[in-house]
Amino acid sequence: MRVGLLLAATMVLATAASLENVPTDSRLYDDFDLLKTSGLIHSMPSTSRPWTRGECVQLVQEALTTAGVARLAPAQQAALSRLKVEFGSELPAMPARRPTVRIPIRDLGNAQTGCDLFSRARATRDTQRLSLGAVINNRPGHDFAFYERFELTAWNPPIVETLIPRDSSGHHIPGKRVLPWRNIATLENELAYIAFRIPWLRLELGRDEFVWGPAYTGSVMLDDTAPAVDHIQLCASYRNLKFLTFTSLLSRWGLKPRFLAAQRLEVSLWNRLTLGGAMMAVSSWDSLHPDQFGGLINPLIPVYLTTSGSGQHDNLLVGWDAVVYLPQTKVYGQFFMDNWEFNGWKAGPKAAGMQAGAYWAPNLPVEARVEYTRVNAFTYYHRVHWLMYENYLTTLGHPLGPDADQFFATVNVSPNGRLKVTLAGDYTRRGYYNRGGFDRQSYRNPEDSTFLRHHNEFPARGWDTIPDPDTLIEEVDRTLRFSPGFEIRALRDLFVSVSVGLWRSQNYQGVIGRKKTGLDFALEVEYRY
């Protein structure tokens, strides 16, 4: 009876739960992945992120119901404990994590605005950084939600602004959208949006990050590696169907404004299988065809209908992914195609990225994962540079970049709820087109017969912009890395992780015949992040 009342109460709350997103880099997604694979969650989680807090509440409720009749290992207990605290305010009779500052809004009953502080630190042998951040949001957020996250970070050694080169998208720290203050600190505002519930849909406007697909090391389709995008998004979700569409503004290329339009559909079957498909286009309008650009800024018009035969400069990208859950095992794969237009712009070669992986999570103090990723040459980097699949010169796909592959494996052992020991390793190869900037990574010469003969090989072979008898036409480097480490949950909201990386590289940094062995060390501390 008690379980039934809890279920009923939670379902009532879940139908009106918060529209606020859980940030894509939250460790809570790993907790959900563990509980789903180990059998505590029966519904199919979405293979696109971010998830709303309302979606998460329903999954937590399922795990709580199942946990009442199951015997959990320390890893499952710790994951469930973290989720109960994080979503306690939206679950009945649960301990909740309270924001640092709460301001009640009396005209709206129990509504309130909150400000929560967080901090992160990371130290390696070369760089150290410490940040203090604040998250501002509202509760409850079942009809309207706003979210804003600021983070002030101090850097050592200082970032010398005068040494930062200008590029096509302006003057900024490479991979970010900001410049340092007095060379020692940065202030970033990467998440800032408002969301509304309207009939059948969730409408979001603002700046946010996206991850599409079930992969672990990074999605070859759409990942959160680059700075977040400013966008307008619509999401429709009903039972086993989910449809996403958004239009976003990317960093400019010189004086050219650029836009990304994307749609994704997910279908879940038998609580075991989820199939996903997506279509995207990076475009810069042609002043002679402003009417054709209208469809790209309208998220309800399919990308294909807008780009096909438009005569504009655009880059059409498509991808598919699948995940299937077997007893205590998750198996997944992803395939992505770049430069796949159906109009007249076919001078350059087509490119693709692919992933496959498996995750094993028995009801034991151990879990394991293997994943293979391969990204062919020129993927993400269009032959027309202002249509590259990037934001602030950082790929919107997998952090490996083009002409590279990686085999990744990890084993986690959790003897208790506060300690996790990790043994991880990877073997990474980077080819001829995985070096330097976009000029070395994009296709530029349609007359290159060498590449046209060898572009399907890995590593790829091709041209170089600098004539040289020793021009590199094969693998740039191969690196084998072994990384043991551990994570301690010192307090409820404090995580400390330490990792040591032992690596050996051949053709180090692209120098043929050069071998190098190294030792990396990293210390990370997160509080309330």
PyMOL commands that set and color helices and strands:
alter all, ss='L'
color gray80, all
select helices_A, chain A and resi 2-15+28-37+53-67+74-86+88-90+106-108+161-163+290-297+303-307+385-387+438-441+449-454+508-510
alter helices_A, ss='H'
color red, helices_A
select strands_A, chain A and resi 48-49+101-104+112-124+128-139+144-156+185-198+201-208+211-212+229-238+241-253+256-269+273-283+314-326+329-338+351-360+366-375+390-391+394-395+404-416+419-430+477-491+494-506+515-527
alter strands_A, ss='S'
color yellow, strands_A
deselect
rebuild
show_as cartoon
